Amino acid sequence: MYKVSHLQEEYKKKLITADQAAAMVKPGDRLHFGTGCGAIVDIDKAIARRADELKDVTVLSTVSIRKEPFETYKATTSNEQVRFQSAHFSGFDRKMSKDGRCWYIPMLFCELPFLWTNNNNDIDIAMFQVAPMDEHGNFNLGPQIADMWGVIKSAKKIIVEVNENMPIAHGYQTQLNLFGIDYVVEGSNTPLAELPSKEPSEIDKLIAGHVVERIKSHSTLQLGIGSLPLCIGQKIAESDLRNINAHTEMLTDAYVDLFDAGKLTGNKPIDKGKAVYTFAGGSKRLYDFIDDNPICCSAPVDYVNLIETVAKIDNFVSVNSCIAVDLYGQVCSESAGYQQISGTGGQLDFVLGAFQSKGGQSFLCTPSTRKNKDGELESLITPGLAPGSIVTTPRMATNFIVTEYGAADLKGKSTWERAELLINIAHPQFRDDLIKEAEKMGIWKHTSKLL
């Protein structure tokens, strides 16, 4: 009884309003607004109400999952007031970037906790959503451990915003004690933002088919986000594959489909019985699946994405999307020309880790074409990457490239073999032009042509 009373007393001491939290922001401060579904809501609105007073403030975030941009962004008009930096671009980060208000922080996601605590990267105030405090004084961080311990260790001041809708995430380092924080704000319990999945297109289904036919039973999956991973999950759920495991950067609805189909078992060499992930985003169905479910295991990104961790898991399968591939096998997955679209995330780590896994494979998937602004078809397999394109996965690391026309295994192949394999899975309309360009580049031999 004394312990409960003592905790309640301490809780009351630290309880403040969102406006009181916002009042602590000073000119020149670096603020972290949270990771994933833990991005603040009420404190953000309160800071926005102070828009005219803000000066030289930097707002940091990591893969924030929200329905719309931060209120602080919408209430301010210049970088002299507030500038935004993101460790992984989302849709609203792209909007802010187009307005010249948000910049990407290039890094490997697995290095982010270390980055926050080193290189003079102090955070003045860390603000993030948590689940309500339990009887032991612990706040659950929710399904986004990711880089949070780097943020917490770096922060001079920690303010948590309590949300009763935050799922209780099982896993490693998921709790933050009342005595480890400075202030508590009881939020308005806004439902977590959902990431609706688009229905897979016919091209998605063809690409998914090329991937799934190469997956064996007893494999462990890392799936990215979007309609394609969802389609792959659905196809595996409908297949005769069994004992499929999860070790992934992002937990999505695809894994719920696998669990419901009796495919997801967690029977793997490490973290037995666990579907391991570092953050989650999807539908309410996913959040309900995670809530107080011991099968789901959230863990820090510097464990989940570490190459050495992935390499310990036999038959590891990594599946991610990409934006463009050139004939050397260089892969761009985060920019369209000079426009930042996404972030590096863990793609390179999982590509490298899967190769070191016994029986492992990695698949980087893209439609063969897209329509440009004029409505004309253009190839996403190109002689060289367009100016400004970021190489996310370098050619020496690339394993399978997959389009609707097939899968090309580039690992260990020479430059002319790579060109030939990639042209084979390009859209037929562009193959002759790609051959001509490959000849100019000196990486095509007529004698090798197998078209």
Phi, psi and chi 1 to 4 in degrees:
 res  aa     phi    psi   chi1   chi2   chi3   chi4
   1 MET       -  -41.1 -179.8   63.9   69.9      -
   2 TYR   -60.5  -42.0  167.4   76.9      -      -
   3 LYS   -62.7  -45.7 -179.2  178.9  178.9 -178.5
   4 VAL   -62.1  -45.4  172.7      -      -      -
   5 SER   -61.8  -41.4  175.9      -      -      -
   6 HIS   -64.1  -42.0 -179.9   54.0      -      -
   7 LEU   -64.8  -42.6  -75.3  173.1      -      -
   8 GLN   -63.7  -37.7  -70.2  172.6  -15.1      -
   9 GLU   -64.7  -44.5 -176.9  179.7  -32.9      -
  10 GLU   -66.0  -39.2 -174.2   67.9   19.6      -
  11 TYR   -59.3  -46.2 -174.8   92.9      -      -
  12 LYS   -63.1  -36.0  -72.6  178.3 -178.2  177.7
  13 LYS   -62.3  -35.8  -75.2 -179.2 -175.4  176.9
  14 LYS   -94.4   -5.5  -64.8 -175.5  175.7 -176.0
  15 LEU   -75.9  123.7 -175.5   61.9      -      -
  16 ILE  -134.4  171.3   59.9  173.6      -      -
  17 THR   -89.3  165.0   66.2      -      -      -
  18 ALA   -60.3  -37.7      -      -      -      -
  19 ASP   -67.0  -36.3  -74.0  -46.9      -      -
  20 GLN   -66.9  -37.1  -72.9  174.0  -44.6      -
  21 ALA   -64.0  -45.0      -      -      -      -
  22 ALA   -62.3  -33.2      -      -      -      -
  23 ALA   -66.8  -16.4      -      -      -      -
  24 MET   -79.0  -13.3  -63.4  178.2 -169.9      -
  25 VAL   -73.6  126.6  177.1      -      -      -
  26 LYS  -115.7  160.2  -55.1 -175.2  -58.4  -64.8
  27 PRO   -55.2  136.9  -27.0   35.9      -      -
  28 GLY    85.8   -1.3      -      -      -      -
  29 ASP   -71.1  148.5  -87.8   -2.8      -      -
  30 ARG  -106.9  118.6  -75.7  164.4   54.4   84.5
  31 LEU  -113.3  143.2  -46.5  175.3      -      -
  32 HIS  -110.9  124.8 -162.6  -71.8      -      -
  33 PHE   -94.9    7.4  -89.0   19.5      -      -
  34 GLY   107.6  165.3      -      -      -      -
  35 THR  -115.4  142.4  -67.2      -      -      -
  36 GLY    54.2 -132.0      -      -      -      -
  37 CYS   -72.6   -5.7  -63.7      -      -      -
  38 GLY   -86.6    4.9      -      -      -      -
  39 ALA   -61.7  136.2      -      -      -      -
  40 ILE   -66.5  154.7   54.3  172.2      -      -
  41 VAL  -121.2  -62.8  176.2      -      -      -
  42 ASP   -70.4  -39.9  -67.7  -89.6      -      -
  43 ILE   -67.3  -36.5  -57.5  174.5      -      -
  44 ASP   -58.1  -45.7  171.4   38.2      -      -
  45 LYS   -63.1  -38.2  -68.7  176.5 -179.0  177.0
  46 ALA   -68.0  -39.8      -      -      -      -
  47 ILE   -64.9  -37.7  -66.9  172.7      -      -
  48 ALA   -61.2  -33.2      -      -      -      -
  49 ARG   -68.2  -15.5  -69.9 -166.6  -75.7  -89.1
  50 ARG  -100.1   18.0  -70.4 -170.1   56.7 -150.9
  51 ALA   -49.7  -43.5      -      -      -      -
  52 ASP   -67.7  -17.5  -66.7  -17.7      -      -
  53 GLU   -95.5  -10.8  -54.7  169.1   42.4      -
  54 LEU   -77.1  138.6  -59.2  176.8      -      -
  55 LYS  -150.1  127.9 -176.7  179.1  179.1 -178.0
  56 ASP    55.9   39.8 -167.3   29.3      -      -
  57 VAL   -97.3  137.8  172.0      -      -      -
  58 THR  -112.2  126.1  -61.1      -      -      -
  59 VAL  -106.6  121.9  170.3      -      -      -
  60 LEU  -105.4  148.5  -52.4  158.5      -      -
  61 SER  -155.8  164.4   62.8      -      -      -
  62 THR  -133.3  117.9  -52.8      -      -      -
  63 VAL    38.0   50.7   70.5      -      -      -
  64 SER   -62.7  131.1  -65.3      -      -      -
  65 ILE  -106.7  106.1  -62.8  173.9      -      -
  66 ARG  -141.9  166.8  -67.0  170.2   54.2   90.0
  67 LYS   -82.3  -23.6  -66.1  178.6 -179.6  177.8
  68 GLU  -156.9  169.9   54.6 -173.9   19.0      -
  69 PRO   -58.8  161.8  -24.5   33.9      -      -
  70 PHE   -56.9  142.7  -68.9  118.1      -      -
  71 GLU   -62.5  -31.7  -65.2  -63.3  -34.8      -
  72 THR   -62.1  -36.0  -58.0      -      -      -
  73 TYR   -68.0  -46.3  158.8   74.1      -      -
  74 LYS   -66.2  -26.9  -66.5 -166.4  -72.4 -174.9
  75 ALA   -88.7  -11.0      -      -      -      -
  76 THR  -113.4  160.8   55.2      -      -      -
  77 THR  -123.7   -8.4   57.6      -      -      -
  78 SER  -145.2  159.9   74.0      -      -      -
  79 ASN   -72.8  -16.4  -67.3  -40.2      -      -
  80 GLU   -67.2  -28.0  -76.5   69.1   34.3      -
  81 GLN   -84.1  -64.6  -67.6  172.6  -74.2      -
  82 VAL  -141.7  134.0 -175.2      -      -      -
  83 ARG  -117.8  151.5   67.6 -173.1   67.4   85.2
  84 PHE  -117.9  141.0  -63.2   81.1      -      -
  85 GLN  -132.5  136.2  -63.3  179.6   12.4      -
  86 SER  -126.6  136.7  172.9      -      -      -
  87 ALA   -87.0   -0.3      -      -      -      -
  88 HIS  -166.9  115.5 -160.6  -61.3      -      -
  89 PHE   -70.1  134.9  -99.1   39.0      -      -
  90 SER  -112.8 -177.2   62.9      -      -      -
  91 GLY   -59.0  -43.7      -      -      -      -
  92 PHE   -78.0  -23.3   69.3   81.4      -      -
  93 ASP   -62.5  -40.4  -72.8  -36.5      -      -
  94 ARG   -62.2  -40.1  -70.7 -166.6  -71.6  -85.7
  95 LYS   -62.1  -46.9  174.2  175.9  171.8   51.1
  96 MET   -63.9  -36.3  -67.0 -168.7  -67.5      -
  97 SER   -64.1  -41.5  178.7      -      -      -
  98 LYS   -62.0  -29.3  -74.8 -178.0  179.3  179.2
  99 ASP   -83.5    1.1  -70.6  -14.8      -      -
 100 GLY    73.8   27.0      -      -      -      -
 101 ARG  -115.6   -8.3  -59.0  -76.1  -53.2  -78.5
 102 CYS  -137.1  139.0 -176.1      -      -      -
 103 TRP  -127.7  146.2  -69.8  -93.2      -      -
 104 TYR   -82.9  145.9  173.5   62.2      -      -
 105 ILE  -102.3  100.8  -55.4  170.0      -      -
 106 PRO   -65.6  127.5  -19.7   33.2      -      -
 107 MET  -174.4  163.8   48.2   77.5 -146.6      -
 108 LEU   -82.2  131.4  -64.7  173.2      -      -
 109 PHE   -54.9  -37.9 -163.9    7.0      -      -
 110 CYS   -65.3  -19.3   67.2      -      -      -
 111 GLU   -91.7   -5.0  -64.5  177.7  -19.3      -
 112 LEU   -63.4  -43.0 -167.8   53.2      -      -
 113 PRO   -57.0  -40.7  -26.2   36.3      -      -
 114 PHE   -66.3  -38.9 -178.9   82.4      -      -
 115 LEU   -61.3  -42.1  177.8   69.1      -      -
 116 TRP   -63.4  -31.6  -68.7  135.3      -      -
 117 THR   -97.3    2.8   54.8      -      -      -
 118 ASN  -134.3  177.9  -70.1  -87.1      -      -
 119 ASN    58.0   37.6  -54.8  -46.4      -      -
 120 ASN    53.9   42.2  -62.2  -45.1      -      -
 121 ASN  -100.5   35.8 -109.1  -32.4      -      -
 122 ASP   -56.6  143.2  -74.8   -8.3      -      -
 123 ILE  -109.1  125.2  -65.0  167.4      -      -
 124 ASP   -69.5  -47.8  -68.1  -69.8      -      -
 125 ILE  -137.0  124.9  -49.0  176.7      -      -
 126 ALA   -99.4  127.9      -      -      -      -
 127 MET  -128.3  126.2  -50.8  166.9  173.6      -
 128 PHE  -158.4  156.4   47.2   90.2      -      -
 129 GLN   -81.9  147.4  -70.6 -163.4   94.5      -
 130 VAL  -141.1  168.4  -66.1      -      -      -
 131 ALA   -78.3  161.7      -      -      -      -
 132 PRO   -58.5  151.9  -25.8   35.4      -      -
 133 MET   -64.5  139.7 -172.7  178.0   76.5      -
 134 ASP   -90.3 -177.5   66.9   16.4      -      -
 135 GLU   -67.2  -13.4   61.0 -177.3   -3.6      -
 136 HIS   -99.5    4.3  -54.9  -68.2      -      -
 137 GLY    86.2   16.2      -      -      -      -
 138 ASN  -101.0  138.3  -65.1  -43.6      -      -
 139 PHE  -105.1  127.5  -63.5   91.7      -      -
 140 ASN   -80.1  132.6 -169.5  -81.8      -      -
 141 LEU   -75.5   -8.0  -65.2  172.2      -      -
 142 GLY    80.5 -175.9      -      -      -      -
 143 PRO   -81.4   53.5   32.1  -36.2      -      -
 144 GLN  -158.1   61.8   52.5  -94.6  -34.2      -
 145 ILE   -67.1  -49.5  -55.5  -53.3      -      -
 146 ALA    34.6 -112.6      -      -      -      -
 147 ASP  -100.2    9.9   60.7  -35.4      -      -
 148 MET   -61.8  -32.8  -78.0  -53.2  -57.5      -
 149 TRP   -73.5  -26.6  -78.2  101.2      -      -
 150 GLY   -67.1  -42.4      -      -      -      -
 151 VAL   -61.1  -47.4  171.7      -      -      -
 152 ILE   -63.0  -44.0  -69.6  164.4      -      -
 153 LYS   -68.0  -31.0  -70.1  175.0 -177.2  176.9
 154 SER   -80.6  -24.4  173.7      -      -      -
 155 ALA   -74.0  135.6      -      -      -      -
 156 LYS   -77.2  -27.0  -62.0  173.3 -175.8  174.7
 157 LYS  -143.9  138.2 -171.2  178.6  -65.3  179.2
 158 ILE  -122.6  124.6  -63.1  170.9      -      -
 159 ILE  -122.9  122.1  -55.7  174.1      -      -
 160 VAL  -102.0  142.9  -61.3      -      -      -
 161 GLU  -111.0  113.9 -179.6  177.1  -60.6      -
 162 VAL   -80.1  131.7  175.0      -      -      -
 163 ASN  -132.4  116.5 -173.4  -18.7      -      -
 164 GLU   -64.2  -16.2  -67.0  177.7    0.0      -
 165 ASN   -87.3   -3.2  -67.7  -55.9      -      -
 166 MET   -70.5  123.4 -175.6   64.0   68.4      -
 167 PRO   -62.9  146.7  -18.2   30.2      -      -
 168 ILE   -82.1  112.7  -60.8  -62.3      -      -
 169 ALA   -96.5  124.7      -      -      -      -
 170 HIS   -80.2  157.9  -73.4 -111.2      -      -
 171 GLY   145.9 -150.9      -      -      -      -
 172 TYR  -105.8  128.9  -55.2  132.4      -      -
 173 GLN    58.3   45.2  -58.7  177.6   42.4      -
 174 THR   -92.1   -6.9   59.3      -      -      -
 175 GLN  -113.1  143.2  -49.3  -69.0  -28.0      -
 176 LEU  -127.0  122.4  179.0   60.0      -      -
 177 ASN   -81.1  152.2 -166.6  -93.1      -      -
 178 LEU   -53.1  -36.8  175.2   64.3      -      -
 179 PHE   -78.3   -3.1  -69.8   93.7      -      -
 180 GLY  -100.7    4.7      -      -      -      -
 181 ILE  -122.9  168.6   66.0  171.3      -      -
 182 ASP  -100.8  -41.8  -64.0  -73.5      -      -
 183 TYR  -144.6  155.2  -60.6  100.5      -      -
 184 VAL  -123.7  132.0  179.4      -      -      -
 185 VAL  -116.0  127.0  171.0      -      -      -
 186 GLU   -87.3  111.0  -67.2 -178.2  -18.1      -
 187 GLY   -77.7 -177.9      -      -      -      -
 188 SER   -89.4   10.6   54.9      -      -      -
 189 ASN    57.6   46.4  -59.7  -43.6      -      -
 190 THR   -65.0  132.6  -55.4      -      -      -
 191 PRO   -56.8  144.5  -25.3   35.0      -      -
 192 LEU   -62.0  141.2  -61.6 -168.6      -      -
 193 ALA   -65.1  135.9      -      -      -      -
 194 GLU  -100.0  151.3  -62.2 -177.3   48.7      -
 195 LEU  -109.5   96.3  -66.1  177.7      -      -
 196 PRO   -65.9  137.7   23.7  -32.1      -      -
 197 SER   -93.4  131.4  -64.7      -      -      -
 198 LYS   -72.5  148.2  -67.3 -165.9  -55.2 -176.6
 199 GLU   -64.4  136.0  -80.3  -60.0  -51.0      -
 200 PRO   -59.5  137.8  -22.7   32.8      -      -
 201 SER   -81.1  172.3   66.7      -      -      -
 202 GLU   -62.5  -35.0  -69.4  -54.1  -49.6      -
 203 ILE   -67.5  -41.7  -72.2  177.5      -      -
 204 ASP   -55.3  -43.7  -73.4  -28.3      -      -
 205 LYS   -65.0  -38.1  -67.1  174.1 -176.4  177.5
 206 LEU   -67.3  -44.3  -70.4  170.1      -      -
 207 ILE   -62.5  -46.2  -66.8  172.8      -      -
 208 ALA   -58.7  -37.9      -      -      -      -
 209 GLY   -61.5  -40.8      -      -      -      -
 210 HIS   -66.5  -30.7  -65.3  -50.4      -      -
 211 VAL   -77.9  -50.6  172.7      -      -      -
 212 VAL   -63.3  -33.4  171.9      -      -      -
 213 GLU   -66.3  -14.3   70.4 -177.0   17.7      -
 214 ARG  -101.5   -0.9  -71.1  169.5  170.0   80.0
 215 ILE   -92.9  137.4  -63.3  176.0      -      -
 216 LYS  -105.9  161.2  -58.6  174.7  -70.5 -172.3
 217 SER   -59.1  156.5  -66.4      -      -      -
 218 HIS    69.4   25.2  -45.4  -67.2      -      -
 219 SER   -95.3  156.7  -68.3      -      -      -
 220 THR  -112.5  129.9  -63.9      -      -      -
 221 LEU  -106.3  137.9  -62.6 -175.5      -      -
 222 GLN  -117.2  115.4  176.9  -95.8  -44.1      -
 223 LEU  -115.9  139.6  -62.0  174.8      -      -
 224 GLY   -80.9 -160.5      -      -      -      -
 225 ILE  -104.2  154.8 -171.9  173.1      -      -
 226 GLY   118.3 -177.0      -      -      -      -
 227 SER   -69.1  -30.7   56.8      -      -      -
 228 LEU   -67.2  -51.4  176.5   60.6      -      -
 229 PRO   -58.3  -37.9  -25.8   35.4      -      -
 230 LEU   -59.8  -42.3 -179.7   66.7      -      -
 231 CYS   -64.7  -40.5 -173.6      -      -      -
 232 ILE   -63.4  -43.3  -72.3  171.6      -      -
 233 GLY   -59.9  -42.4      -      -      -      -
 234 GLN   -64.6  -42.0  -69.8  170.5  -14.6      -
 235 LYS   -66.4  -38.4  -78.8 -173.8  174.6  -68.0
 236 ILE   -67.4  -39.7  -66.6  174.8      -      -
 237 ALA   -59.9  -32.7      -      -      -      -
 238 GLU   -89.4   -6.2  -64.8  164.3    0.8      -
 239 SER   -89.5 -177.4   73.1      -      -      -
 240 ASP   -97.7   13.0   58.5   -0.4      -      -
 241 LEU   -66.2  149.5  -66.7  172.9      -      -
 242 ARG  -140.5  167.5   58.6 -169.2 -179.1   86.4
 243 ASN    50.3   61.3 -173.3   29.6      -      -
 244 ILE   -97.1  136.3  -61.3  -61.1      -      -
 245 ASN  -118.1  166.5  -51.7  -60.4      -      -
 246 ALA  -124.6  129.3      -      -      -      -
 247 HIS  -148.1  102.0 -176.0  101.2      -      -
 248 THR  -145.2  151.5 -174.9      -      -      -
 249 GLU   -64.0  -50.6  177.9  176.2  -69.2      -
 250 MET  -118.1  126.2 -176.8  176.5 -175.0      -
 251 LEU   -88.8  127.3 -164.4   70.4      -      -
 252 THR  -127.3  178.9   64.9      -      -      -
 253 ASP   -62.4  -22.9  -74.4   82.4      -      -
 254 ALA   -57.8  -35.4      -      -      -      -
 255 TYR   -73.4  -29.4  -68.7   98.0      -      -
 256 VAL   -66.8  -39.7 -174.2      -      -      -
 257 ASP   -59.3  -42.8  -69.8  -25.4      -      -
 258 LEU   -65.9  -39.9  -70.1  172.0      -      -
 259 PHE   -65.0  -46.2 -179.6   81.7      -      -
 260 ASP   -63.0  -27.1  -72.7  -13.4      -      -
 261 ALA   -86.9    2.0      -      -      -      -
 262 GLY    76.5   17.7      -      -      -      -
 263 LYS   -92.4  -29.6  -55.2  -69.0 -176.2  177.8
 264 LEU   -88.6  112.3 -164.5   66.6      -      -
 265 THR  -117.3  -29.6   65.3      -      -      -
 266 GLY    78.5   13.6      -      -      -      -
 267 ASN   -86.7   83.6 -175.9   17.8      -      -
 268 LYS  -137.2  170.8   56.5 -175.1 -173.0  -69.2
 269 PRO   -62.2  -36.0  -21.1   31.3      -      -
 270 ILE  -121.0  157.4   60.7  173.8      -      -
 271 ASP    50.9   49.6  -55.2  -50.4      -      -
 272 LYS   -57.8  137.7  -74.2 -174.4  178.8  -65.8
 273 GLY    77.2    7.8      -      -      -      -
 274 LYS  -120.3  139.9  -55.2  -65.6 -176.7 -176.6
 275 ALA   -95.6  102.1      -      -      -      -
 276 VAL   -90.1  136.9  175.7      -      -      -
 277 TYR  -153.4  165.4   66.4  100.5      -      -
 278 THR  -110.2  -27.6 -159.0      -      -      -
 279 PHE  -151.9  163.7   75.1   95.2      -      -
 280 ALA  -131.2  150.5      -      -      -      -
 281 GLY  -161.0  131.6      -      -      -      -
 282 GLY   173.2 -140.2      -      -      -      -
 283 SER   -89.8  171.1   68.9      -      -      -
 284 LYS   -60.0  -31.7 -174.2  176.4 -175.9  -60.6
 285 ARG   -56.9  -41.3  171.6  174.9  172.0 -113.6
 286 LEU   -65.9  -47.1  172.1   67.3      -      -
 287 TYR   -62.4  -37.6  -56.1  142.3      -      -
 288 ASP   -66.7  -35.7  -70.9  -16.2      -      -
 289 PHE   -64.9  -39.2  175.4   71.1      -      -
 290 ILE   -71.8  -36.6  -69.5  169.0      -      -
 291 ASP   -55.7  113.8 -171.8   34.5      -      -
 292 ASP    55.7   31.7 -155.2   19.1      -      -
 293 ASN  -105.2  110.2 -175.2  -11.7      -      -
 294 PRO   -66.9  -14.1   21.8  -31.1      -      -
 295 ILE   -68.9  -35.1  -70.2  174.0      -      -
 296 CYS   -82.3  129.8  -60.4      -      -      -
 297 CYS  -130.1  103.3  177.5      -      -      -
 298 SER   -85.5  139.5 -172.3      -      -      -
 299 ALA  -146.6  158.5      -      -      -      -
 300 PRO   -59.6  146.4  -25.1   35.1      -      -
 301 VAL   -65.2  -27.1   69.4      -      -      -
 302 ASP   -76.8   -1.0   49.5    8.9      -      -
 303 TYR  -104.2  -50.7  170.4   75.2      -      -
 304 VAL   -61.7  -46.6  175.6      -      -      -
 305 ASN   -89.5   -3.3  -71.9   25.6      -      -
 306 LEU   -63.7  131.4 -164.1   66.1      -      -
 307 ILE   -55.0  -43.1  -65.2  169.9      -      -
 308 GLU   -63.0  -34.4  -70.6   86.4  -17.5      -
 309 THR   -66.8  -48.3  -56.7      -      -      -
 310 VAL   -61.9  -40.5  174.9      -      -      -
 311 ALA   -64.3  -22.3      -      -      -      -
 312 LYS   -75.0  -12.0  -68.9  176.3 -177.2  176.0
 313 ILE  -101.3  113.4  -54.6  171.5      -      -
 314 ASP   -64.0  150.9  -67.7   -9.3      -      -
 315 ASN    55.4   43.2  -60.0  -42.8      -      -
 316 PHE   -79.0  131.0 -164.9   94.9      -      -
 317 VAL  -120.7  119.4  176.6      -      -      -
 318 SER  -109.2  128.4  169.9      -      -      -
 319 VAL  -129.1  120.6 -175.7      -      -      -
 320 ASN  -139.7  160.4  -70.7  -73.3      -      -
 321 SER   -93.5  158.7  -62.3      -      -      -
 322 CYS  -140.4  169.0   59.6      -      -      -
 323 ILE  -100.4  -37.7  -66.0  171.5      -      -
 324 ALA  -158.7  154.2      -      -      -      -
 325 VAL  -135.6  136.7 -177.1      -      -      -
 326 ASP  -102.0  174.0   72.3   12.4      -      -
 327 LEU   -69.5  -11.0  -69.1 -179.4      -      -
 328 TYR   -84.1  -14.0  -70.3  111.5      -      -
 329 GLY    95.5   11.4      -      -      -      -
 330 GLN   -74.8  138.4  -61.3 -176.2  113.9      -
 331 VAL  -120.6  127.4  178.2      -      -      -
 332 CYS  -104.6  123.5  169.7      -      -      -
 333 SER  -126.5    5.9  -58.4      -      -      -
 334 GLU  -135.7   -0.6   56.9 -168.2  -84.3      -
 335 SER  -147.5  153.1   66.6      -      -      -
 336 ALA  -116.1   99.7      -      -      -      -
 337 GLY    63.2 -125.7      -      -      -      -
 338 TYR   -89.9   -2.6  -63.9  101.5      -      -
 339 GLN   -88.8  123.1 -178.0 -174.8   -4.7      -
 340 GLN   -72.5  126.1 -168.0   77.1   38.4      -
 341 ILE  -106.4  -45.5  -59.8  -65.5      -      -
 342 SER  -139.9 -150.2 -176.8      -      -      -
 343 GLY  -136.4  170.4      -      -      -      -
 344 THR   -63.0  -38.7  -56.8      -      -      -
 345 GLY    55.0 -136.7      -      -      -      -
 346 GLY  -109.2   13.1      -      -      -      -
 347 GLN   -55.1  -50.5 -178.4  175.3  118.3      -
 348 LEU   -63.9  -40.5 -179.9   57.1      -      -
 349 ASP   -60.1  -43.7  -62.5  -54.7      -      -
 350 PHE   -73.0  -33.5  -76.5  106.8      -      -
 351 VAL   -62.3  -46.9  166.7      -      -      -
 352 LEU   -69.7  -41.7  -67.3  169.9      -      -
 353 GLY   -65.3  -40.1      -      -      -      -
 354 ALA   -63.3  -37.3      -      -      -      -
 355 PHE   -64.8  -35.2  178.0   67.9      -      -
 356 GLN   -81.8  -12.3  -66.4 -178.3   26.9      -
 357 SER   -73.8  138.4  157.0      -      -      -
 358 LYS   -65.4  117.0 -176.9  179.6  179.1 -179.2
 359 GLY    80.7    8.3      -      -      -      -
 360 GLY   -76.9  156.8      -      -      -      -
 361 GLN  -146.5  148.3  -51.2  171.1   85.5      -
 362 SER  -128.2  141.5   69.4      -      -      -
 363 PHE  -124.7  124.2  -58.7   89.6      -      -
 364 LEU  -111.4  118.6  -62.7  175.0      -      -
 365 CYS  -114.5  141.5  -53.4      -      -      -
 366 THR  -155.8  145.1  178.3      -      -      -
 367 PRO   -60.3  153.8  -18.6   30.3      -      -
 368 SER   -71.7  -22.7   64.0      -      -      -
 369 THR  -142.3  168.8   60.6      -      -      -
 370 ARG  -146.3  162.6   74.5  175.3 -177.8   94.1
 371 LYS   -92.7  131.8  -74.3 -172.9  177.8  180.0
 372 ASN   -82.8 -174.0   60.9   25.9      -      -
 373 LYS   -61.6  -27.1  -68.0  179.0 -179.6  178.0
 374 ASP   -86.2    1.5  -61.0  -34.2      -      -
 375 GLY    84.3    5.5      -      -      -      -
 376 GLU   -89.5  148.3  -64.3  179.1   -6.5      -
 377 LEU   -76.8  136.4 -146.7   58.2      -      -
 378 GLU  -133.9  147.6   61.6 -179.4   41.7      -
 379 SER   -78.3  139.0  179.3      -      -      -
 380 LEU   -95.0   -1.9  -64.4  178.5      -      -
 381 ILE  -103.9  116.7  -66.3  178.1      -      -
 382 THR  -126.5  158.3   57.1      -      -      -
 383 PRO   -57.5  -47.3  -25.0   34.8      -      -
 384 GLY  -138.3  158.3      -      -      -      -
 385 LEU   -68.8  147.1  -66.1  176.7      -      -
 386 ALA   -64.0  151.2      -      -      -      -
 387 PRO   -53.4  135.4  -26.3   34.8      -      -
 388 GLY    92.1  -15.7      -      -      -      -
 389 SER   -66.0  135.9  -61.4      -      -      -
 390 ILE   -92.1  130.0  -55.5  -59.8      -      -
 391 VAL   -81.3  107.5  176.5      -      -      -
 392 THR   -84.2  -45.5  -53.8      -      -      -
 393 THR  -119.1  114.4  -60.6      -      -      -
 394 PRO   -70.9  159.8   25.3  -32.4      -      -
 395 ARG   -59.9  -31.0   63.4  179.7 -177.6  170.2
 396 MET   -71.1  -14.6   68.6  -74.9  -66.4      -
 397 ALA  -100.2  -19.4      -      -      -      -
 398 THR   -63.8  132.9  -49.9      -      -      -
 399 ASN  -104.6 -104.2 -169.8 -178.2      -      -
 400 PHE   -87.5  134.1  -79.2   96.7      -      -
 401 ILE  -108.1  132.5  -59.1  -65.0      -      -
 402 VAL  -127.1  130.1 -170.9      -      -      -
 403 THR  -124.4 -177.4   73.7      -      -      -
 404 GLU   -65.9  -13.0   67.1  -89.9   31.3      -
 405 TYR   -96.6    1.5  -67.6  101.4      -      -
 406 GLY   141.6 -175.4      -      -      -      -
 407 ALA  -121.3  129.5      -      -      -      -
 408 ALA  -112.0  119.0      -      -      -      -
 409 ASP   -90.3  106.8 -177.1    2.0      -      -
 410 LEU   -92.0   -9.9  -53.9 -171.7      -      -
 411 LYS   -63.3  125.8 -157.9   68.8  179.5 -180.0
 412 GLY    77.3    6.6      -      -      -      -
 413 LYS   -92.6  148.5  -57.5  -61.7 -167.3  -58.9
 414 SER   -73.7  171.7   68.6      -      -      -
 415 THR   -62.2  -40.8   51.2      -      -      -
 416 TRP   -72.9  -32.8   71.4 -102.8      -      -
 417 GLU   -65.0  -39.4  -71.3  172.3  -46.9      -
 418 ARG   -62.3  -46.5  -74.7  164.6  174.8 -106.4
 419 ALA   -58.6  -44.7      -      -      -      -
 420 GLU   -62.3  -46.4  178.6 -177.8   60.5      -
 421 LEU   -64.0  -40.8  -71.9  166.0      -      -
 422 LEU   -71.1  -37.8  -72.3  166.3      -      -
 423 ILE   -65.0  -32.7  -68.7  169.0      -      -
 424 ASN   -62.3  -27.4  -82.3  -25.5      -      -
 425 ILE  -108.0    7.6   62.2  168.0      -      -
 426 ALA   -77.3  165.0      -      -      -      -
 427 HIS   -63.0  133.2 -167.5  -73.6      -      -
 428 PRO   -52.2  -31.8  -27.6   34.9      -      -
 429 GLN   -61.5  -24.5  176.2 -179.3  -33.2      -
 430 PHE  -110.1   -0.1  -63.3   98.5      -      -
 431 ARG   -66.4  -42.2  -68.7  179.4 -172.7  177.0
 432 ASP   -63.0  -42.0  -72.8  -18.8      -      -
 433 ASP   -64.8  -38.4  -72.0  -20.5      -      -
 434 LEU   -66.1  -35.7  -72.5  169.8      -      -
 435 ILE   -63.7  -44.1  -71.2  170.4      -      -
 436 LYS   -61.3  -42.8  -69.6  174.5 -175.3  176.1
 437 GLU   -67.1  -39.3  -68.4  -60.7  -42.6      -
 438 ALA   -64.0  -34.7      -      -      -      -
 439 GLU   -64.3  -43.6  -72.8  174.5  -23.7      -
 440 LYS   -62.0  -33.8  -67.8  177.2 -173.7  176.8
 441 MET   -81.1   -8.7  -63.7  159.8   65.5      -
 442 GLY    76.8   23.4      -      -      -      -
 443 ILE  -121.2   24.4   55.4  171.3      -      -
 444 TRP  -134.3  135.3  178.2  -93.1      -      -
 445 LYS  -124.7  126.0  -60.5  -73.0 -175.0 -176.3
 446 HIS   -56.3  -34.9  -78.6  -65.3      -      -
 447 THR   -66.9  -15.8   55.2      -      -      -
 448 SER   -96.5   -3.7   72.1      -      -      -
 449 LYS   -65.8  125.1 -174.3  174.9  179.2 -178.2
 450 LEU  -121.1   15.9  -62.1  176.3      -      -
 451 LEU   -66.9      -  -61.8  176.1      -      -
